Amino acid sequence: MLHGCVPWPEELAAKYRAEGYWTGQSLDVLLTEGAAAHGDRVALVAADGARWTHAELDAWASRLAAGLVSAGLRPGERVVVQLPNVPEFVALFFAFLRAGVLPVLALPAHRESEIVPLCELSEAVAYVVADTDDAGYDYRELARTVQKAVPSVRQVFVVGEPAEFQPLPTAAPVPLPSPDPSDVALFLLSGGTTGTPKLIPRTHQDYLYNARASASVSGFSADTRYLVALPAAHNFALASPGLLGAMAAGGTVVLAPDPSADTAFELIERERVTVAAVVPPVALLWMDATEFMDEDLSSLQLLQVGGAKFNAEPASRVRSTLGCDLQQVFGMAEGLLNFTRLDDPDELKITTQGRPLCPADEVLVVDEEGDPVAPGESGELLTRGPYTLRGYYRAEQHNARSFTPDGFYRSGDVVRALPSGHLVVEGRIKDQINRGGEKIPAEELENHLLAHPAVHDAAVVGMPDEVMGERTCAFLVVRGEAPTLREVTAFLRERGVAAYKLPDRLEVLDSFPLTKVGKVSKAALAKRIAG
């Protein structure tokens, strides 16, 4: 395994192989098997209606893989990929698998303060971006900044107008060695609680199980037409079951450039979409939009909602407003996935966030001392299993805090387990705001705020919001005249902070409330803002 990654203990690895969770195949088999079994069926549809069959997508991926090799990329090297939901993302993902090059999947919303540390930590040798986004943001300018800051990034590839950089490289397909299934296939990003990026290594065998089992429990088949409404680089949209799950079932993937009701409803009607996956704020907007939009949504059979807790009241309205079934999905890019089952009673679909995907998923609910709580009581979720990581990449100190000595991952999620095994999510113990499924580390944002010349101290807390679940409030103690919210957000943008991390509200105090041990009482601040 790649140096800096933590492998599964051999006794567990042998168990997972013997029980059939790990099949000895590489992740690329999802496309090669699809091309062999469903070659003439449509695999991928772009927002503009362009489409590729499984066989055509397979051939495109092979040309790109040969191009990556001819461009000098070598197996095991890392490449940061920051693309929107465009067909090139899908073809390039499989091309990386074939070339043995490891994609590090960044989100389109990330900016300098995320991308530069990400390239540094991964020691990326290349960076893949779109030219611009629909709002006019120029990723090529970001790429120039990255190359100046990170000497290891020797190449930049651009989807669109490359300027001084390179277009995606293609070449005539060549035979390439198959990777070891236990090797790392890709890196996902953790939505952690600090500003330091944490990379999640996903191996061929664990992520292949992740996609296939998720597709099975979600009822995916060759007739599935899956709408990628969330960023494709997000674990939910990529493989839970996501576009890889749809590929595993021989289905069709439809790419949406954004999750708005205007965009999504048009694509659902045009492409007869059967499944879509969204975060709770998007689900709320879609349900509201049915009152004034008249697109035909009758093909939609299943709405998967995850990324943050979906409260029972809106969950109970999915069927009556959108005319489809609801599946709640609660999981993490680190591994463990929980799904309500398609044959669960409506009460469980509405009030719980599902039960573990795999029989080999080990789940503990523990108190602050690490001891199991009584049945039905709340506690922190700990887990390990055949698709849950054993350690972040190159993060020994963090791994010592995030994993128990016997390899259980400390999720930071507070849950309550029902006798059926279904989990009810009740919050987080980590200092993190979940803004509509986007995880905002409070410490990271506080550090940026403290760089402002007028800010003496800063504390960031989440405030309840009916649409987003939480929004971000920044409490400041200032020197002299207090800056306005507009001035603070402009300052943060100049520092390269992603838009979703910007505070929604600003409160200025003379001093912060303190706990008995002298720490800032974020509980008191949260109570103040909630009141």
N, C-alpha and C positions, 0 to 999 in steps of 0.2 A: 504494500500500500504506500501511497505517496508520503514522503517524509513530512511530519507535522500533523498527520491524521492519526486517530486512535482506532485501532481495529477492534472487532468483536472478539472476545475470548474464544479460543478454538473449540472448547466444549459446547458453547452456545452456537457457534457457527456450524458445527457438525449436527447439532440438533435441528437447526433451521433447514439445513440441506436435507436431512433424513425425513423431516416432516413435510417437505415439498414447498416450503415458502421461498427458498432460493433454488432456482432451476438450472443454474450453470449457463445461463444465456446472458448476452449483453443487451442493453436497453434498446439498441438499434433494431432488435428483432421485431419491435412493434411496427416498424415501417416495412421491413423486408417481408415479414409474414403477411402484412396487409397487401403489399404489392403482388404477392404470389396468389393469395386467396381472393382478393377483391380488386384486381388490377384495373378493370375498366370502370369501377364505381368512383364517384367523386369523393375525394378525400378532403379537399381544402377549398374554401370559397372566400375570396377577399371582399371587402366592403363594396368595391366597385363592380362586383359580379364576376370578376375573373375567377376561373376555377381550374383545379388540377385533379386528375385521377390519382389513385394510390400509386399506379405505375409511373405516372409523370412526376409525382413528388419524389418518388424513390430515385428516379434518374437525375432529377435536379440536385438532390442531396449528394449523389455520387460525384457530380461535376463540381459542386462546391467543395467537397472533401478533397478532391484532387487539386483544386485550386489552392486550398489552404496549405497543402503539402508543398506545392510548387512555390508558394510565397515564403517558404522557409519555416513554417510553424512545425513544431515537433511534438510527439506524444508526451503528455505530462505537463506541457507548458500551459499557462493560464491566459485567458483572454476575457476581458470585461466586455460584456454585451449589454448595450442599453438601447433597446429598440421598442417602438410601439407595436401594436397588434397589426403587423403587416405579414404577408406570406413569407417574406425573406426570413423572418424570425423562425418559423417552423422548419423551413428547409435547412437553414443554417444550424439549427439545433441538432438535427440528425447528422449533418455534415461534420460537426465537431465530434460527435460520437464515433463516426467512422474513421476520422483522422487521429483519434486518441487525444485530441486537444481538449482542454477542460474549460468550458464556458463558466464564467462567474456572472450570474444573472442579476443585473441591476434594474431598477424600475425607471420608467421614463421621467418620473417626477424628481429623481435625484439630481443634485447639483454639485458644485465643486466641493462643498464640505463633506459630502458623502463619497463622491467618486474618487477623489485624490487619495484619501486613506484606504479605500477599497483596492485601488491599483497598487498602493504600497504594500499592503498586507499580503495580497495575492502574488506579488512580484509579477504582475501582468506584463506580457511582452507585446500585447496588442489591445486595441480598443475598437469596438464596433458601435457606430451610432447611425441614426438617421441624419439627414441634412438639417431639417427644421421640423418643428411640430406645427399643428394647426393654428396655434396662437402666435407663431412667428419666432419662437425661441430657436436660436441657432446652436445646435449641438457641436458644430465644427469649431465654434469659438471655445466651448468647453474643452474640446479635444486639444486645442492649442495650449490651454492652461495646463491640462493633464500632462502633456508631453514635456512642458517646461519643468513641472514639479516632480515628475516620476521618470527618471532616466531609463528604467527598464522597458517602458512603453516605446518600442521602436517602430511600430506601424499603427496606422489608423485606417480603418475601412469604413466607408460611408455608403449607406443605402440612399440613393438619390444623387444630387449633384455633389461630387467629392471635393471640389475646390482643389487645394494642393495635395489632398490625400488620395487614397486609392478606392476604386469601386470594389465590391465583393469579388474576390478572385474565383474564376472558374477554369477548368481544364478538362481534357478528355479523361474519363474515369480510368483509374488504375487499381490493381489489386492492393488491398491494404490489410495489415494483420488485424485479427480480431483482438479486442482487449480482454484481459482477465476479468471475469464477472465480479471479482472481489475488489477490483480497482475503482477508484473514484471516477464517476462519469461527469459530474457537474457540481457546482457550488451554488447553494441558495444563501440568501441573506437572512440573518436573524433580526427580528424586531426587538432588540435587547434594550436594556435600561441605561446604557451609557453611550457616549458619543463614539466609542471605539467600535468599528465594525467587527462583526463576528461572522465567520464563514462556516456554513454547514456543508460538510462533504457528504454527498449522496452517491452511493456506489451503484453500479449497474444492477446488481442483484436485488438490493433493497428497494431501489426506486422502481424497478420493473414490477416487483410484487405490489408496491404502493399503487401503481397505476392499474394493474390488472385486477387486484382485489377490490379497489374502489369502484371500478367500472362494473364489476359483478354485483356488488351490493347495491349499486344504483340502477341496476337493470339495463345497462347499456347493451346495445346490439348493433348489427350492421345497419339497422334502420334508424339509429340515433342520429339526430342532427343537432349538434352541440354548439351553442352560441358562446364564444369567448368574449364576455362583456367586460371583465376585469383585466388588468394587465397580464399578458400571457406569461411573464416572468414570475408571477406570483404562484406559490405552491398550489393554492386552491384552483387557479385557472389552468395550471400546467399539468397537474397529475393527481388531483384529488376529487374526482377522477380527471377532470380537466380535458385538455386537448389530447394528452397522451392516452387517457382512458378511452376516449372516443376512437383514437387510432387502434388501440388494443382490440376493440370490438368490431373493427372494420367499418366504423361509422363515418360521418361527415363533420368537419370542423368549419364553422362559420365565424369569421373574424369581425368584431365590431371595433371601430376606432375609439369609441367611448361608450359608457354605459347609460347614457341619457335615454329617456323613454322615446324621444323623437327618433334617435338612431336605432335603438334596439327593436322597437315595435315594427319599424319598417322592414328590418332584416328578418324578424320572426315571421312576418306575413310573406315576404318575398321568397324566403328560403324554406318555409314550412319547418321552422325550428321546433324541436321537441323538448330540449332541455336547456336551461340557462342557469348559471351560478352567479350570485351577487352577494354583496354585503348588505346588512340591514338597512342603511340609509337609502340604498338604491331600490331595495324591495319596497320601501315606503313610498318613494317617488313613483315607482311603476304603478303601485296600487292607486295612488292619487290620480295618476294620468289617465287611468281607464275611464274617468268621469267625463273627460273632454276630448279624448282621442278615439278614433273609430277604426283603427287597423284591425284586421282579422287575426286574433291570437289563438284561434281554435286548435292549431297544431300543437301548442305548448302543453306538454303532459306533466312536466316536473320542474319546479323551481327549487334549486338548492340555495340555501342561505347559510353563510358562515362568515368567518373573519372576525366576528364580534357576536356577543349574545343577541339573539333575536327574541324580543319580549313576547309574552304570550298573547297579548291583545292584538298586535298587528299580525302575529303568526296565525291567529284564528281567522283572519280575513283573507288569506291568500286564495283559498279555493273560491270564495264568493266573488272576489274582484278580478282575479286573473284566470279563473276557470281551470286551474291545474292543481296537482298534488304538491305538498310541501315536504322537503327533506332538509332537516337541520344537519349541519356539518360543523363539528368543532374539532379543530386540530391545530397543528403547528408545523412549521417548516422543518423543525427538528425531528419530526417523525409522527408520533401517535395521531391517529385519526379516529374520530367517533362520528357515527352516522345514525340518525333515526332510520329504521328499516321501512321499506315500502309497504309492508304488511303490518306495521305497528298500529295500534289504536290511535285515533286522532288525538286523544289526550296526551299521549307520549310525544307525538309529532309537534304538538303545540307548546308543551311545557318543558321539554327536555332538549338537550343538545346532543342526544344520541348515545350509543354505546360503542366500545372499541371495535375496530374493524376486524382484527385478527385474533383467533383463539390463543395465540402465543403472546399477545399483548399483556404485559404484567402492569397492573395499576394499583397504586397505594394512595390512600388519602390520609395525611398525617398532620399532627399538630405542630406547634412551634418547636417542640423538642424532638421531632422526628418520629414520634410514636403514633401508631394507627389510632384514628379517632373511633368512637363508637359508631355502630351502623346508623346511617342517616344523618350524622353530624357533618359539619363543614370542615374542610382542611385543605392543605396544599396537595395538589396532584403530582405524584411522582410516577415515572413510567420507564420501562425498558421493553425491548422487543425486536423483532427481525427487521424493522424498518425505522427504528429510532436510533439516532446517532449515539456514539459512545464518547464523543468529545468534539469540540469545535477545532477548527484548523489553526494550528500555531497559537494556541491559547492556553498554555499550561496553568497559569494562575487562575484564569477564569474557570477552567474545567474543574479545578479543585473546589471551587465554590458551587458550581452548577451540577455536579454529579456526586452521588453518594459513593462510598468506597466500593460497594458492590455493583456500581454501574447504573443506578437509577438516575434518570434525568429529573432535576428539580424544575418543574414547569413554571412556577410562580403563579399558576392559576388556582383560585380557590373554588372548589367544587363540592357538591354533595352527591353521593351515590345512592341510587334507589335499589331496592331488592332485585329489580330486573337487570341491573348492571348499567342502566342509563344514567348519565351524569347531568346534573343541573349546575351550570356555571354561575358563580355568585360574585366574582370579581377577580382582582389581582392583588398579590402581595408585593409585587415589584413596583418601583416608582416609575410608572409608565402610563401614558394616556392612550386610550384606544379610540381614536377619532375616526369613526366609520370604517374600522378595519385597518386603518393605518396606525402603526404603533409609533408613538413619539416618546423617546427617552427624555424624561424631565431633566436629568443631569446634563445632557448634551445641550438642550435649549438654554438652560441656566448659564452654562459656560459661555455661550454666545452672548447672552444678555449682559453678563458681567464685563464683557469687553467694551460695552458702550461707556463713553466717558462720564455720563451723568448717572450711571447705575452703581450704587454702593453694594447692594445685595439683591438677589433675585431668588424667587421660589415659584416653580411652575406646578400647577395642579389641574386636574380635570374637573370640569363642571358638567352636571347632567344636561343632556340635550335630547329631546324627543326624536329628532331625525338622525343625528350622528352618533347617538349613544353618549359620547362625551365630546366637549369642546375644550380648548386650552385657555386657561387664564394665567397670565403672568403677574405675580405680585412683585412690586419693586420697592426698595428703599433707595432714595435718590440723593445725589449731591446737588444742591442748588435747584434750578428749575426742572420740573419733571418733563420728560419727553412725552409726546402724544403717541397713541397707538400707531398712527400713520408713520411717524418718524421712526419708531422702533422697528416696524416691519420693513421700512426702506433700508434701515441699517442692517437688519438680518439678511435681506435679499443681497445686499452688497457683499456680505460674507459668504454667499453661496448656499444659504440655507434653503432647503426645499420648501415649496409653497405650503404643503400640507402641515409643516411643522410650525408655521408662523402662529403667534398667539391670536386668539379670537377676541380676547378682552384683556384690558390692562387695568390693574388696581395699584395705586400708590399708597403706602403706609409709612408711618413714622418709624415703626419697628415691627418685627415679626413676633407672633406668639411662640413661646418656647415650651418644650416638654420639661419634665422634672429633671432630666439629665442635661438640659441646656441645648437640645437640638431644636431646629425649626419645627414647629408642630404643623405639619401639612394637613393633619386631620382637622385642626382648628381653622385653617385657611379654607379647606374644602367645605366645611360647615358654613363658614361665612359666605362663600360664593353661592352655595346651594340655597341659603336663606334669602 
